[in-house]
Amino acid sequence: MDHHATPLIAFYRGEASDHKGRQVDELWGLSPFWLEHTHDYIQWLFPIPEAGRFNGFAPTLTGEDRQAFADDAGLRARQQTSLDVMLSFFGLERESETITATPNLNMREHIWLKAGGHNHLRISRMIRSLAYCHQPTLAASVQEAVIRIGKSHGIVSDTSTRYWIEATA
């Protein structure tokens, strides 16, 4: 089904840029340093219905957007590419719906393994967005993996774990 291209859907299809003129495929190619220190892209890659506190220019996920993700496997596949980029940034990898730690996962380079921080908020957003964008099994896989790996390889707080559990509720 062909949907009217909202700014978010046009961005995800590669037909438009975000509020800073960046195309989705450009974001996918950025360095881990950039991904860590830039805070206004995650809202575009993993939209949710609520406006974020840190990026007033990011779109919120509308009912029309959700329907577009439901109807368009290509949009879901592109969001999975976004997920793969972020998983790599976090020292994780995905094979279908199975998410595992990479051999180089360590707390020094992958600071999400620490007790708290802004990456925990990013992970919550990613889980919620996947669920809202008609990828609930993948959302649950991310949720399970970050809880399991965060506890076994890091010192992730119980507070963050609760947020991740609630992200699909």
VEXBABA-806453 format. One record per residue (C-alpha): residue number from 1; residue in three letters; x, y, z. Coordinates in steps of 0.1 Angstrom, whole numbers, plus 2048, in hexadecimal, padded with zeros to 3 digits. Each point is the difference from the previous one (the first is absolute). Layout:
BEGIN
<atom><resi>NUM</resi><resn>ALA</resn><x>X</x><y>Y</y><z>Z</z></atom>
...
***
This chain:
BEGIN
<atom><resi>1</resi><resn>MET</resn><x>800</x><y>800</y><z>800</z></atom>
<atom><resi>2</resi><resn>ASP</resn><x>80D</x><y>822</y><z>7F7</z></atom>
<atom><resi>3</resi><resn>HIS</resn><x>7FF</x><y>818</y><z>81D</z></atom>
<atom><resi>4</resi><resn>HIS</resn><x>802</x><y>826</y><z>800</z></atom>
<atom><resi>5</resi><resn>ALA</resn><x>825</x><y>806</y><z>808</z></atom>
<atom><resi>6</resi><resn>THR</resn><x>801</x><y>811</y><z>822</z></atom>
<atom><resi>7</resi><resn>PRO</resn><x>822</x><y>80F</y><z>808</z></atom>
<atom><resi>8</resi><resn>LEU</resn><x>80A</x><y>7E1</y><z>813</z></atom>
<atom><resi>9</resi><resn>ILE</resn><x>7F5</x><y>7E8</y><z>7E5</z></atom>
<atom><resi>10</resi><resn>ALA</resn><x>811</x><y>814</y><z>7E5</z></atom>
<atom><resi>11</resi><resn>PHE</resn><x>820</x><y>801</y><z>815</z></atom>
<atom><resi>12</resi><resn>TYR</resn><x>7FF</x><y>7DA</y><z>805</z></atom>
<atom><resi>13</resi><resn>ARG</resn><x>7F9</x><y>7FA</y><z>7DB</z></atom>
<atom><resi>14</resi><resn>GLY</resn><x>81F</x><y>815</y><z>7F8</z></atom>
<atom><resi>15</resi><resn>GLU</resn><x>7EA</x><y>81B</y><z>7EF</z></atom>
<atom><resi>16</resi><resn>ALA</resn><x>807</x><y>81C</y><z>81A</z></atom>
<atom><resi>17</resi><resn>SER</resn><x>819</x><y>80A</y><z>81A</z></atom>
<atom><resi>18</resi><resn>ASP</resn><x>7FD</x><y>806</y><z>825</z></atom>
<atom><resi>19</resi><resn>HIS</resn><x>7FF</x><y>823</y><z>810</z></atom>
<atom><resi>20</resi><resn>LYS</resn><x>825</x><y>804</y><z>7FA</z></atom>
<atom><resi>21</resi><resn>GLY</resn><x>800</x><y>7F5</y><z>7DC</z></atom>
<atom><resi>22</resi><resn>ARG</resn><x>80D</x><y>7DD</y><z>807</z></atom>
<atom><resi>23</resi><resn>GLN</resn><x>7F3</x><y>7E2</y><z>7EC</z></atom>
<atom><resi>24</resi><resn>VAL</resn><x>7F9</x><y>7DF</y><z>812</z></atom>
<atom><resi>25</resi><resn>ASP</resn><x>81C</x><y>7EE</y><z>7ED</z></atom>
<atom><resi>26</resi><resn>GLU</resn><x>819</x><y>81B</y><z>80B</z></atom>
<atom><resi>27</resi><resn>LEU</resn><x>7F7</x><y>7FA</y><z>824</z></atom>
<atom><resi>28</resi><resn>TRP</resn><x>805</x><y>7DB</y><z>7FC</z></atom>
<atom><resi>29</resi><resn>GLY</resn><x>824</x><y>806</y><z>7F5</z></atom>
<atom><resi>30</resi><resn>LEU</resn><x>80B</x><y>817</y><z>81D</z></atom>
<atom><resi>31</resi><resn>SER</resn><x>81B</x><y>7F7</y><z>818</z></atom>
<atom><resi>32</resi><resn>PRO</resn><x>7FB</x><y>7F2</y><z>823</z></atom>
<atom><resi>33</resi><resn>PHE</resn><x>80F</x><y>821</y><z>80E</z></atom>
<atom><resi>34</resi><resn>TRP</resn><x>7E6</x><y>814</y><z>7ED</z></atom>
<atom><resi>35</resi><resn>LEU</resn><x>7E4</x><y>7E9</y><z>80B</z></atom>
<atom><resi>36</resi><resn>GLU</resn><x>80A</x><y>804</y><z>824</z></atom>
<atom><resi>37</resi><resn>HIS</resn><x>804</x><y>825</y><z>801</z></atom>
<atom><resi>38</resi><resn>THR</resn><x>7E3</x><y>80B</y><z>7E9</z></atom>
<atom><resi>39</resi><resn>HIS</resn><x>7DE</x><y>7FF</y><z>810</z></atom>
<atom><resi>40</resi><resn>ASP</resn><x>7E7</x><y>80B</y><z>7E5</z></atom>
<atom><resi>41</resi><resn>TYR</resn><x>7FF</x><y>7E2</y><z>7E9</z></atom>
<atom><resi>42</resi><resn>ILE</resn><x>7F2</x><y>7E4</y><z>815</z></atom>
<atom><resi>43</resi><resn>GLN</resn><x>7DD</x><y>810</y><z>7FF</z></atom>
<atom><resi>44</resi><resn>TRP</resn><x>800</x><y>7FD</y><z>7DA</z></atom>
<atom><resi>45</resi><resn>LEU</resn><x>80D</x><y>7DC</y><z>7FF</z></atom>
<atom><resi>46</resi><resn>PHE</resn><x>7E9</x><y>7F4</y><z>81C</z></atom>
<atom><resi>47</resi><resn>PRO</resn><x>7E1</x><y>816</y><z>802</z></atom>
<atom><resi>48</resi><resn>ILE</resn><x>7E6</x><y>7FD</y><z>81C</z></atom>
<atom><resi>49</resi><resn>PRO</resn><x>7DE</x><y>812</y><z>804</z></atom>
<atom><resi>50</resi><resn>GLU</resn><x>80D</x><y>818</y><z>81B</z></atom>
<atom><resi>51</resi><resn>ALA</resn><x>816</x><y>81E</y><z>7F9</z></atom>
<atom><resi>52</resi><resn>GLY</resn><x>823</x><y>7FC</y><z>80D</z></atom>
<atom><resi>53</resi><resn>ARG</resn><x>80F</x><y>818</y><z>819</z></atom>
<atom><resi>54</resi><resn>PHE</resn><x>820</x><y>805</y><z>7ED</z></atom>
<atom><resi>55</resi><resn>ASN</resn><x>7F6</x><y>805</y><z>7DB</z></atom>
<atom><resi>56</resi><resn>GLY</resn><x>7E2</x><y>816</y><z>7FA</z></atom>
<atom><resi>57</resi><resn>PHE</resn><x>806</x><y>7FC</y><z>7DA</z></atom>
<atom><resi>58</resi><resn>ALA</resn><x>7FB</x><y>7DA</y><z>800</z></atom>
<atom><resi>59</resi><resn>PRO</resn><x>7DF</x><y>7F2</y><z>7F4</z></atom>
<atom><resi>60</resi><resn>THR</resn><x>7E8</x><y>7ED</y><z>817</z></atom>
<atom><resi>61</resi><resn>LEU</resn><x>7F3</x><y>7DF</y><z>7F4</z></atom>
<atom><resi>62</resi><resn>THR</resn><x>7DD</x><y>805</y><z>7F4</z></atom>
<atom><resi>63</resi><resn>GLY</resn><x>7E5</x><y>7E7</y><z>7F9</z></atom>
<atom><resi>64</resi><resn>GLU</resn><x>806</x><y>805</y><z>7DB</z></atom>
<atom><resi>65</resi><resn>ASP</resn><x>825</x><y>7F9</y><z>805</z></atom>
<atom><resi>66</resi><resn>ARG</resn><x>7F8</x><y>7E0</y><z>813</z></atom>
<atom><resi>67</resi><resn>GLN</resn><x>7E9</x><y>7F4</y><z>7E5</z></atom>
<atom><resi>68</resi><resn>ALA</resn><x>81B</x><y>807</y><z>7E6</z></atom>
<atom><resi>69</resi><resn>PHE</resn><x>818</x><y>7EA</y><z>814</z></atom>
<atom><resi>70</resi><resn>ALA</resn><x>7E5</x><y>7E5</y><z>803</z></atom>
<atom><resi>71</resi><resn>ASP</resn><x>7F9</x><y>800</y><z>7DB</z></atom>
<atom><resi>72</resi><resn>ASP</resn><x>824</x><y>804</y><z>7F2</z></atom>
<atom><resi>73</resi><resn>ALA</resn><x>819</x><y>7E5</y><z>806</z></atom>
<atom><resi>74</resi><resn>GLY</resn><x>81B</x><y>816</y><z>7F0</z></atom>
<atom><resi>75</resi><resn>LEU</resn><x>7FB</x><y>81A</y><z>81C</z></atom>
<atom><resi>76</resi><resn>ARG</resn><x>803</x><y>7E5</y><z>81A</z></atom>
<atom><resi>77</resi><resn>ALA</resn><x>820</x><y>7F4</y><z>7EF</z></atom>
<atom><resi>78</resi><resn>ARG</resn><x>80F</x><y>823</y><z>800</z></atom>
<atom><resi>79</resi><resn>GLN</resn><x>7F8</x><y>803</y><z>825</z></atom>
<atom><resi>80</resi><resn>GLN</resn><x>812</x><y>7DF</y><z>805</z></atom>
<atom><resi>81</resi><resn>THR</resn><x>81E</x><y>80F</y><z>7EF</z></atom>
<atom><resi>82</resi><resn>SER</resn><x>7FE</x><y>81D</y><z>81A</z></atom>
<atom><resi>83</resi><resn>LEU</resn><x>7FE</x><y>7E6</y><z>81B</z></atom>
<atom><resi>84</resi><resn>ASP</resn><x>81F</x><y>7EE</y><z>7F2</z></atom>
<atom><resi>85</resi><resn>VAL</resn><x>814</x><y>820</y><z>800</z></atom>
<atom><resi>86</resi><resn>MET</resn><x>7F7</x><y>807</y><z>825</z></atom>
<atom><resi>87</resi><resn>LEU</resn><x>806</x><y>7DC</y><z>80A</z></atom>
<atom><resi>88</resi><resn>SER</resn><x>822</x><y>802</y><z>7F1</z></atom>
<atom><resi>89</resi><resn>PHE</resn><x>806</x><y>820</y><z>813</z></atom>
<atom><resi>90</resi><resn>PHE</resn><x>7F6</x><y>7EE</y><z>820</z></atom>
<atom><resi>91</resi><resn>GLY</resn><x>817</x><y>7E3</y><z>7F9</z></atom>
<atom><resi>92</resi><resn>LEU</resn><x>7E4</x><y>7E9</y><z>7F6</z></atom>
<atom><resi>93</resi><resn>GLU</resn><x>7F6</x><y>7EE</y><z>7E0</z></atom>
<atom><resi>94</resi><resn>ARG</resn><x>7E0</x><y>7F2</y><z>7F2</z></atom>
<atom><resi>95</resi><resn>GLU</resn><x>7F9</x><y>7E0</y><z>7EC</z></atom>
<atom><resi>96</resi><resn>SER</resn><x>7DB</x><y>802</y><z>7F7</z></atom>
<atom><resi>97</resi><resn>GLU</resn><x>7F0</x><y>805</y><z>822</z></atom>
<atom><resi>98</resi><resn>THR</resn><x>81D</x><y>7F2</y><z>815</z></atom>
<atom><resi>99</resi><resn>ILE</resn><x>816</x><y>81B</y><z>810</z></atom>
<atom><resi>100</resi><resn>THR</resn><x>822</x><y>7F7</y><z>80F</z></atom>
<atom><resi>101</resi><resn>ALA</resn><x>81F</x><y>812</y><z>80D</z></atom>
<atom><resi>102</resi><resn>THR</resn><x>81C</x><y>805</y><z>7E8</z></atom>
<atom><resi>103</resi><resn>PRO</resn><x>822</x><y>7F2</y><z>80B</z></atom>
<atom><resi>104</resi><resn>ASN</resn><x>80D</x><y>823</y><z>806</z></atom>
<atom><resi>105</resi><resn>LEU</resn><x>7E4</x><y>80B</y><z>817</z></atom>
<atom><resi>106</resi><resn>ASN</resn><x>80F</x><y>812</y><z>81E</z></atom>
<atom><resi>107</resi><resn>MET</resn><x>7F6</x><y>81A</y><z>819</z></atom>
<atom><resi>108</resi><resn>ARG</resn><x>81B</x><y>819</y><z>7F6</z></atom>
<atom><resi>109</resi><resn>GLU</resn><x>7F4</x><y>803</y><z>7DC</z></atom>
<atom><resi>110</resi><resn>HIS</resn><x>7DC</x><y>7F7</y><z>805</z></atom>
<atom><resi>111</resi><resn>ILE</resn><x>7F5</x><y>817</y><z>81C</z></atom>
<atom><resi>112</resi><resn>TRP</resn><x>7DC</x><y>7F4</y><z>800</z></atom>
<atom><resi>113</resi><resn>LEU</resn><x>80D</x><y>7E4</y><z>815</z></atom>
<atom><resi>114</resi><resn>LYS</resn><x>805</x><y>818</y><z>81D</z></atom>
<atom><resi>115</resi><resn>ALA</resn><x>7E6</x><y>807</y><z>81A</z></atom>
<atom><resi>116</resi><resn>GLY</resn><x>7EE</x><y>81C</y><z>7EE</z></atom>
<atom><resi>117</resi><resn>GLY</resn><x>802</x><y>81B</y><z>7E5</z></atom>
<atom><resi>118</resi><resn>HIS</resn><x>7F0</x><y>80E</y><z>7E1</z></atom>
<atom><resi>119</resi><resn>ASN</resn><x>806</x><y>7E0</y><z>7ED</z></atom>
<atom><resi>120</resi><resn>HIS</resn><x>7E7</x><y>7EF</y><z>817</z></atom>
<atom><resi>121</resi><resn>LEU</resn><x>7E6</x><y>819</y><z>7F4</z></atom>
<atom><resi>122</resi><resn>ARG</resn><x>809</x><y>7F8</y><z>7DC</z></atom>
<atom><resi>123</resi><resn>ILE</resn><x>7FC</x><y>7DB</y><z>806</z></atom>
<atom><resi>124</resi><resn>SER</resn><x>7DD</x><y>806</y><z>810</z></atom>
<atom><resi>125</resi><resn>ARG</resn><x>7F6</x><y>815</y><z>7E2</z></atom>
<atom><resi>126</resi><resn>MET</resn><x>80D</x><y>7E5</y><z>7E8</z></atom>
<atom><resi>127</resi><resn>ILE</resn><x>7EB</x><y>7E5</y><z>811</z></atom>
<atom><resi>128</resi><resn>ARG</resn><x>7E1</x><y>816</y><z>801</z></atom>
<atom><resi>129</resi><resn>SER</resn><x>804</x><y>80B</y><z>7DC</z></atom>
<atom><resi>130</resi><resn>LEU</resn><x>804</x><y>7DD</y><z>7F2</z></atom>
<atom><resi>131</resi><resn>ALA</resn><x>7E1</x><y>7F5</y><z>813</z></atom>
<atom><resi>132</resi><resn>TYR</resn><x>7EC</x><y>81E</y><z>7F3</z></atom>
<atom><resi>133</resi><resn>CYS</resn><x>80D</x><y>7FB</y><z>7DC</z></atom>
<atom><resi>134</resi><resn>HIS</resn><x>7F2</x><y>7DD</y><z>7FE</z></atom>
<atom><resi>135</resi><resn>GLN</resn><x>81F</x><y>7ED</y><z>809</z></atom>
<atom><resi>136</resi><resn>PRO</resn><x>7F6</x><y>7F2</y><z>823</z></atom>
<atom><resi>137</resi><resn>THR</resn><x>814</x><y>7E0</y><z>7FE</z></atom>
<atom><resi>138</resi><resn>LEU</resn><x>81F</x><y>814</y><z>7F8</z></atom>
<atom><resi>139</resi><resn>ALA</resn><x>7F8</x><y>819</y><z>81C</z></atom>
<atom><resi>140</resi><resn>ALA</resn><x>7FE</x><y>7E3</y><z>818</z></atom>
<atom><resi>141</resi><resn>SER</resn><x>821</x><y>7F1</y><z>7F3</z></atom>
<atom><resi>142</resi><resn>VAL</resn><x>812</x><y>821</y><z>806</z></atom>
<atom><resi>143</resi><resn>GLN</resn><x>7F0</x><y>803</y><z>822</z></atom>
<atom><resi>144</resi><resn>GLU</resn><x>80A</x><y>7DD</y><z>80A</z></atom>
<atom><resi>145</resi><resn>ALA</resn><x>824</x><y>804</y><z>7F2</z></atom>
<atom><resi>146</resi><resn>VAL</resn><x>808</x><y>822</y><z>811</z></atom>
<atom><resi>147</resi><resn>ILE</resn><x>7F3</x><y>7F3</y><z>821</z></atom>
<atom><resi>148</resi><resn>ARG</resn><x>813</x><y>7DF</y><z>7FE</z></atom>
<atom><resi>149</resi><resn>ILE</resn><x>820</x><y>80F</y><z>7F2</z></atom>
<atom><resi>150</resi><resn>GLY</resn><x>7FF</x><y>81F</y><z>815</z></atom>
<atom><resi>151</resi><resn>LYS</resn><x>7FF</x><y>7EB</y><z>81F</z></atom>
<atom><resi>152</resi><resn>SER</resn><x>819</x><y>7E6</y><z>7F6</z></atom>
<atom><resi>153</resi><resn>HIS</resn><x>81A</x><y>818</y><z>7F0</z></atom>
<atom><resi>154</resi><resn>GLY</resn><x>7F9</x><y>820</y><z>813</z></atom>
<atom><resi>155</resi><resn>ILE</resn><x>7F1</x><y>811</y><z>81E</z></atom>
<atom><resi>156</resi><resn>VAL</resn><x>7DF</x><y>80C</y><z>7F1</z></atom>
<atom><resi>157</resi><resn>SER</resn><x>7EA</x><y>80D</y><z>81B</z></atom>
<atom><resi>158</resi><resn>ASP</resn><x>7DF</x><y>7F1</y><z>80B</z></atom>
<atom><resi>159</resi><resn>THR</resn><x>7EF</x><y>821</y><z>7F7</z></atom>
<atom><resi>160</resi><resn>SER</resn><x>80C</x><y>7FE</y><z>7DC</z></atom>
<atom><resi>161</resi><resn>THR</resn><x>7F5</x><y>7DB</y><z>7FF</z></atom>
<atom><resi>162</resi><resn>ARG</resn><x>7DD</x><y>80A</y><z>80C</z></atom>
<atom><resi>163</resi><resn>TYR</resn><x>7FE</x><y>81B</y><z>7E5</z></atom>
<atom><resi>164</resi><resn>TRP</resn><x>809</x><y>7E6</y><z>7E5</z></atom>
<atom><resi>165</resi><resn>ILE</resn><x>7E7</x><y>7E8</y><z>80D</z></atom>
<atom><resi>166</resi><resn>GLU</resn><x>7E5</x><y>81B</y><z>800</z></atom>
<atom><resi>167</resi><resn>ALA</resn><x>809</x><y>80B</y><z>7DD</z></atom>
<atom><resi>168</resi><resn>THR</resn><x>7EA</x><y>7E5</y><z>7F0</z></atom>
<atom><resi>169</resi><resn>ALA</resn><x>7E5</x><y>802</y><z>81A</z></atom>
***
